[in-house]
């Protein structure tokens, strides 16, 4: 009974297979005579999206991010693919693929009628399953799965379905492709599209990932291994299934002998060879900015954010094969990275030290370094964070007295004061608040002993509080708030008092209002007690050093597409934020900080004797300290702030740490030293 059923079943399979083979051939050669309207319509619709032009077009490939000198700092991709021309693929690789997948490839015309009938009869008889797809048909299938439908699992399932409609689709498309492309073009397209497990696609990426070589340098055993993988990349993954992979490789070598691609002796030598894989591979680079070096991760992340805002989608960047040359100076960045880590180690609990360096200019403010002691990543135990500490409005406590720059600029612009103007400077004073406020006035005290009155120039160097709150009252808080935005704190002033996007539905003004609105009537603004972006602080210096010209901080030198053609990047035009006279007055006023002001002690200890500008800041509870300055062609911010879940007072020491009852940190003693260390390394013997 069992035997009879088996025979009957095989006969049925045989008849069905012949019918299928005949139908397939008829459908391929004369699709308009199918007589099955639904099938014909489905085939026609599928064929419409598969054309030689589409297949030979832009494939998803790796985007490379580089520094200003063209040195790669990161790669971006959804599929690790590096398309290459035919002459960049070893002939032995093509021969191996043809031998194992489609030995009549050069005689057929997209489909192989003999192969179809052979496979149908063999499968119907109950023999081992045999495929009937030619390399050209496989090209169609892989193009659909790996390119057209790569983000649509449901569509990919249909692309793999063992149905007549799909077979007809592949066959008809294969005939069209064969008529319009040469055999070598078809092989090249196939080898650029096919999957080699995981995120590895295309022969060039596979050659690099598995053997640390390039596709044009593949040896016979290497080519045979890769050719064997395309049948089932998971089953023949050489790292997970080395024995299965070797058997498959040797099978390919035998096929190459049969197909007269190599001789028996060459095959024997190749079979004797070890798999010789890259250790601990496959060697696939990181597909995000988290794979960048510690001094480059935040820069890479900010560059992509900048491009997103300029109209590039994440999908474009991950698949477009662009070369994104950034403005990052690797030497400058490394010097800055070493400086902040010497001040606050990467894994120091609860303390962040960000540093940003910008090149001033009237046409662009190019970012040279954007980093922190923390690294970009997902492991807090290693001092990593996914927040872009130096770029975002991520110093939650503020820059302290650095904000006195804005009060000074507004006063100079309005003609209220110049550098020699004496400013009332009592040790404490209660400044009036808007009517019905509680308390009715804002009490301010100086932290130390100062002259009373004090000139604006001396005040900028030594940073008393009452003098500047009084000056702010003369100018008007709204003008000072506006000046902060004009000089550089654009995103900062658009954020709320938590450094986040305002939440209009909130009843709490600190949440619902941008800082530009929230601080309109708050004299505390000049004391810098609100969240701020370290990047934008550095850009304030760049604006002053550029004669009052504000430009958006720029991380992009150029973008080229996969063919090397320039791609325009939309940017915000520079603008004259303040006049050159106002900017130069501020520059003069800020020039004494390292000589006789709050950073004089640190400058002397560092052996610093170079001209420049500087302004320090310390928040009331010493939870954040800052230094903003610059010299030569470098505008810089160095900020140190509490960034843990339990923020507290910053304490000086080696290293800087969170504590109580300690020697509290100040901008001049904790934020300025990394600046001097970095700039001495950057400027070298000429500092």
SVG drawing of the C-alpha trace seen along z (x, -y; Angstrom):
<svg xmlns="http://www.w3.org/2000/svg" viewBox="-8 -106 67 108">
<polyline fill="none" stroke="black" stroke-width="0.4" points="0.0,0.0 2.8,-2.4 4.7,-1.6 1.7,-2.1 0.9,-5.4 4.5,-6.5 4.5,-5.4 1.2,-7.1 2.5,-10.3 5.6,-10.3 3.6,-9.8 1.5,-12.7 4.5,-14.8 6.0,-13.8 2.9,-14.8 2.6,-18.0 6.3,-18.8 5.9,-18.4 2.9,-20.6 4.7,-23.2 7.7,-23.1 5.6,-23.4 3.5,-26.1 6.6,-28.0 8.2,-27.8 5.1,-28.8 4.5,-31.7 8.0,-32.9 8.1,-32.8 4.6,-34.0 3.2,-35.7 0.3,-37.3 -1.1,-33.9 -1.3,-32.7 -5.1,-32.9 -5.1,-33.5 -5.9,-37.1 -5.0,-37.4 -1.7,-35.7 -0.8,-37.7 -1.7,-40.9 0.4,-40.0 3.4,-39.1 3.1,-42.3 3.0,-44.4 6.1,-42.6 8.0,-42.9 7.4,-46.6 9.6,-47.3 12.5,-45.1 14.5,-46.7 18.2,-46.6 18.4,-50.3 17.0,-49.9 19.3,-46.9 22.4,-48.8 21.4,-51.9 22.4,-53.1 22.6,-50.3 22.4,-50.8 26.0,-51.2 28.3,-52.5 28.5,-56.2 31.9,-57.3 32.4,-60.1 35.9,-61.7 37.8,-64.4 38.9,-67.6 41.9,-65.8 39.8,-62.9 40.7,-60.3 37.7,-58.1 36.2,-58.5 33.0,-56.5 30.9,-54.4 27.1,-54.4 25.0,-51.7 22.0,-49.5 23.7,-46.9 27.5,-46.6 28.0,-46.8 30.8,-48.3 29.8,-48.1 32.7,-47.6 33.2,-47.5 33.8,-44.3 37.5,-44.8 37.6,-45.0 36.3,-41.4 38.8,-38.5 38.0,-36.4 38.2,-33.3 35.3,-34.6 33.1,-34.9 34.2,-31.4 33.4,-29.9 29.9,-31.4 29.1,-30.2 30.4,-26.8 28.3,-26.1 25.2,-28.1 24.6,-28.1 27.2,-26.3 25.3,-27.0 25.2,-30.7 27.1,-31.8 24.9,-29.8 21.4,-30.5 19.3,-33.6 18.1,-34.5 16.4,-31.2 17.6,-27.6 14.8,-25.4 16.8,-22.3 17.5,-23.1 13.8,-23.9 12.7,-20.5 15.5,-18.6 14.7,-20.2 10.9,-19.6 11.3,-15.9 13.9,-15.3 11.8,-16.9 8.7,-15.1 10.4,-11.8 11.2,-12.5 14.9,-13.1 16.7,-15.8 15.4,-19.2 17.0,-20.9 16.7,-24.6 16.0,-25.7 16.9,-29.4 19.7,-30.8 22.1,-33.4 20.0,-36.0 16.8,-34.9 18.7,-34.9 19.7,-38.4 16.1,-39.4 15.1,-37.6 18.0,-39.0 17.3,-42.5 13.8,-42.3 14.7,-40.9 17.8,-42.9 17.0,-46.2 13.4,-46.9 11.8,-45.2 14.6,-45.4 12.5,-47.3 9.3,-45.2 9.3,-41.7 5.9,-40.9 7.0,-41.7 10.2,-39.8 8.2,-36.7 6.3,-37.0 9.6,-37.4 10.7,-34.1 7.4,-32.3 7.5,-29.1 4.7,-30.1 4.1,-30.0 3.6,-33.7 6.9,-34.4 8.7,-32.0 7.1,-33.6 8.0,-37.0 11.7,-36.1 11.9,-34.3 10.3,-37.1 12.5,-39.8 15.5,-37.6 14.9,-37.4 14.5,-41.2 17.7,-41.7 19.7,-39.2 18.7,-41.1 19.9,-44.4 23.0,-43.6 26.1,-41.6 26.9,-38.5 29.7,-40.2 27.4,-43.1 24.9,-40.5 27.6,-38.7 28.9,-42.0 25.4,-43.2 24.7,-39.9 28.0,-39.9 27.3,-43.4 23.8,-42.6 23.9,-39.1 23.9,-38.5 26.8,-36.9 25.1,-36.6 24.1,-39.3 24.7,-42.8 27.3,-41.8 26.2,-42.3 28.2,-42.1 31.5,-40.5 33.8,-43.4 32.3,-43.7 32.5,-39.9 36.2,-39.8 37.0,-42.4 34.9,-41.0 36.0,-37.3 39.5,-37.5 40.7,-41.1 41.3,-41.5 39.6,-43.0 37.4,-41.3 40.1,-41.6 42.6,-39.8 40.5,-36.8 42.3,-33.4 40.8,-30.2 39.8,-28.8 38.5,-32.1 36.4,-32.6 35.1,-29.1 34.0,-29.6 32.2,-32.8 30.5,-31.3 29.3,-28.4 27.8,-30.8 25.3,-32.5 23.2,-29.3 22.5,-29.5 24.4,-32.2 23.2,-31.1 24.0,-27.4 27.4,-28.1 28.5,-30.8 32.2,-29.9 32.4,-31.1 29.4,-29.3 29.5,-26.2 33.2,-25.7 32.9,-22.0 29.7,-22.5 31.3,-25.5 34.5,-23.6 32.4,-20.8 30.5,-23.4 33.7,-25.1 35.2,-21.8 32.0,-21.1 32.5,-24.4 36.0,-23.5 34.9,-20.2 32.3,-22.1 35.0,-24.4 37.1,-21.4 34.0,-20.0 33.4,-23.4 37.1,-23.6 37.6,-26.8 40.5,-25.2 42.5,-22.0 42.4,-19.1 45.8,-20.0 44.7,-23.5 41.5,-22.2 43.4,-19.7 45.7,-22.5 42.7,-24.7 41.0,-21.9 44.1,-21.4 44.0,-25.1 42.6,-26.2 39.6,-28.5 42.0,-31.3 39.4,-33.7 39.9,-37.0 40.1,-36.1 37.0,-36.8 35.1,-37.9 33.5,-38.6 35.1,-42.0 32.2,-44.3 32.7,-48.0 30.3,-49.8 27.3,-51.2 26.8,-54.2 28.8,-57.1 29.3,-54.9 32.0,-53.2 34.0,-56.4 37.1,-57.0 36.4,-58.7 37.5,-62.1 35.2,-61.9 31.9,-60.3 30.1,-63.4 31.4,-65.3 30.1,-62.5 26.7,-62.5 26.4,-66.3 27.4,-66.2 24.5,-63.8 22.1,-65.9 23.2,-69.0 22.6,-67.1 19.2,-65.9 18.2,-69.5 19.6,-70.4 17.2,-68.0 19.1,-64.7 17.0,-61.8 18.6,-59.1 17.7,-56.5 19.6,-58.6 22.7,-58.8 22.6,-55.1 22.3,-53.9 23.5,-56.6 27.2,-55.9 28.1,-59.5 31.5,-60.7 30.8,-63.3 33.9,-65.3 33.6,-67.1 35.5,-70.1 36.9,-68.1 40.6,-68.6 41.8,-65.3 45.0,-66.7 43.0,-69.5 40.4,-67.1 42.9,-64.6 44.7,-67.4 41.3,-68.6 40.3,-65.0 43.5,-64.4 43.0,-67.7 39.5,-67.1 40.3,-63.5 43.3,-64.7 40.9,-67.1 38.0,-64.6 38.5,-60.9 36.0,-59.3 34.4,-57.2 34.5,-59.8 31.0,-59.5 28.7,-62.4 31.1,-64.9 31.2,-65.9 33.8,-68.1 32.9,-69.2 35.2,-71.2 34.4,-72.8 36.8,-74.5 35.6,-76.6 37.5,-78.4 36.2,-82.0 35.4,-83.6 33.1,-85.9 32.0,-83.3 31.8,-80.2 32.4,-79.1 33.9,-75.7 33.9,-73.3 37.3,-71.8 36.7,-69.8 33.5,-68.7 34.0,-66.3 33.8,-65.5 35.4,-63.3 32.5,-61.0 32.3,-59.0 29.4,-58.4 28.0,-55.0 25.4,-52.9 27.4,-51.7 27.3,-54.1 29.8,-51.9 32.4,-52.8 31.6,-56.5 29.4,-56.5 26.2,-58.3 24.0,-58.7 23.4,-62.4 25.6,-64.7 27.0,-66.5 29.0,-69.2 26.5,-70.0 23.1,-69.8 21.6,-72.2 23.0,-69.7 24.7,-71.7 21.6,-71.8 23.0,-74.3 24.3,-77.0 27.6,-78.9 27.4,-81.3 29.1,-84.7 30.0,-83.9 26.5,-85.5 27.9,-88.8 29.3,-89.0 25.7,-89.5 25.0,-92.3 28.2,-94.0 27.6,-93.8 24.0,-95.1 25.2,-98.0 28.0,-98.9 25.7,-98.7 23.0,-100.9 25.6,-103.4 24.9,-102.8 28.5,-102.0 31.9,-101.6 35.0,-99.9 35.9,-102.8 32.4,-103.4 32.3,-103.1 29.6,-100.7 28.0,-100.8 29.2,-97.7 28.0,-97.3 28.7,-94.0 25.0,-93.2 21.8,-94.8 18.2,-93.8 17.0,-94.6 13.3,-95.3 11.2,-92.7 8.0,-93.2 4.9,-94.4 3.2,-91.8 6.3,-89.6 7.1,-87.7 9.6,-88.5 9.4,-92.1 13.2,-92.2 16.0,-90.0 18.9,-89.9 22.4,-89.7 25.8,-89.4 29.3,-89.6 31.5,-86.5 34.6,-88.4 35.8,-91.9 35.7,-94.3 36.2,-98.0 33.0,-100.1 32.5,-101.5 34.3,-99.2 34.9,-99.8 33.2,-97.6 36.7,-96.4 37.7,-95.4 34.3,-93.9 34.7,-91.6 38.1,-90.4 37.1,-89.9 33.3,-89.2 31.4,-90.9 27.7,-90.2 26.0,-93.4 27.7,-95.5 26.4,-93.4 22.9,-92.9 22.8,-96.7 24.0,-97.3 21.5,-94.7 18.7,-96.8 19.9,-99.9 20.0,-98.3 16.8,-96.2 16.7,-92.4 14.9,-91.9 17.9,-93.4 20.4,-91.3 18.3,-88.1 18.1,-89.1 21.9,-89.7 22.5,-86.2 20.7,-84.8 22.3,-87.2 25.8,-86.3 25.3,-82.6 22.9,-81.0 20.2,-80.3 19.1,-76.8 19.8,-77.5 17.3,-80.4 14.7,-78.3 14.8,-75.6 13.0,-75.8 14.5,-76.1 15.1,-72.4 17.1,-72.6 14.3,-70.7 11.7,-71.7 9.1,-73.8 5.8,-72.1 3.0,-74.6 0.4,-72.5 2.4,-72.7 1.2,-75.2 4.7,-75.6 6.4,-78.5 9.8,-76.8 8.4,-74.0 6.1,-75.8 8.2,-78.8 11.5,-79.1 14.2,-80.8 14.0,-83.8 10.5,-84.4 10.9,-83.0 13.8,-85.3 12.3,-88.5 11.9,-90.0 14.3,-88.0 17.5,-89.9 19.1,-86.5 19.7,-86.0 23.1,-87.8 24.3,-85.3 23.9,-82.4 21.7,-80.0 19.9,-78.4 20.7,-75.4 23.2,-76.0 24.9,-74.4 28.7,-74.2 28.9,-74.3 26.9,-77.6 29.1,-79.0 32.2,-78.5 30.3,-80.1 29.8,-83.2 33.6,-83.6 33.7,-82.9 31.2,-85.7 33.2,-88.2 36.5,-87.0 34.9,-87.4 34.2,-91.1 30.6,-90.5 29.7,-88.1 27.5,-85.2 27.5,-82.0 25.9,-78.7 28.4,-76.3 29.4,-74.3 30.6,-70.6 30.5,-70.0 33.3,-70.7 31.7,-68.9 29.4,-66.0 29.9,-64.0 27.7,-61.2 28.7,-57.6 29.9,-58.8 32.0,-61.5 29.7,-64.4 29.3,-67.3 26.0,-67.4 24.9,-70.9 24.2,-71.3 21.6,-73.9 23.0,-76.2 21.9,-79.3 23.5,-82.5 25.9,-84.3 24.8,-87.6 26.2,-90.7 25.1,-90.1 26.8,-93.3 29.0,-95.9 32.7,-95.4 33.2,-98.3 31.0,-96.5 32.8,-93.2 36.2,-94.8 35.3,-96.6 34.2,-93.3 37.4,-91.6 39.4,-94.3 37.4,-94.0 37.8,-90.2 41.6,-90.3 42.6,-90.7 41.0,-87.6 44.1,-85.5 46.4,-88.4 44.7,-89.9 41.3,-88.3 39.8,-85.0 42.0,-82.7 45.3,-84.5 46.4,-81.9 45.6,-78.9 47.3,-80.7 50.5,-81.3 50.5,-77.7 50.2,-76.5 53.0,-78.7 50.5,-80.5 51.6,-83.9 49.7,-84.2 47.3,-87.0 43.6,-86.1 40.2,-86.5 38.5,-84.8 35.6,-84.8 34.8,-82.4 31.6,-81.4 30.5,-79.5 26.9,-78.8 25.6,-79.6 25.9,-76.1 29.1,-75.2 27.3,-72.5 28.6,-73.9 31.7,-76.0 32.7,-77.3 35.5,-79.1 34.8,-80.8 37.7,-82.2 40.0,-82.0 43.4,-82.9 44.8,-83.0 42.3,-81.2 40.6,-79.2 37.4,-80.0 36.8,-77.7 34.5,-76.7 35.3,-74.4 32.5,-73.5 32.5,-71.2 29.2,-70.2 27.4,-67.7 25.8,-65.1 24.8,-62.2 21.5,-61.2 22.4,-62.9 24.1,-66.2 26.0,-68.2 28.8,-70.6 31.9,-70.2 35.1,-69.9 38.6,-70.6 41.1,-67.9 42.7,-65.2 40.2,-64.4 37.4,-66.9 34.6,-65.2 31.2,-65.6 31.3,-66.3 30.3,-68.4 32.3,-70.7 35.1,-70.6 37.2,-73.2 34.6,-74.2 35.3,-74.4 35.3,-77.7 35.5,-78.5 39.1,-79.8 40.3,-76.8 38.5,-73.9 37.2,-74.9 40.1,-77.0 43.0,-74.5 41.9,-72.1 41.8,-75.1 45.4,-76.0 46.5,-72.4 44.7,-71.8 45.8,-75.1 49.5,-74.6 49.4,-71.2 47.6,-72.6 49.8,-75.7 53.0,-73.8 56.3,-75.7 54.6,-78.9 52.1,-79.1"/>
</svg>
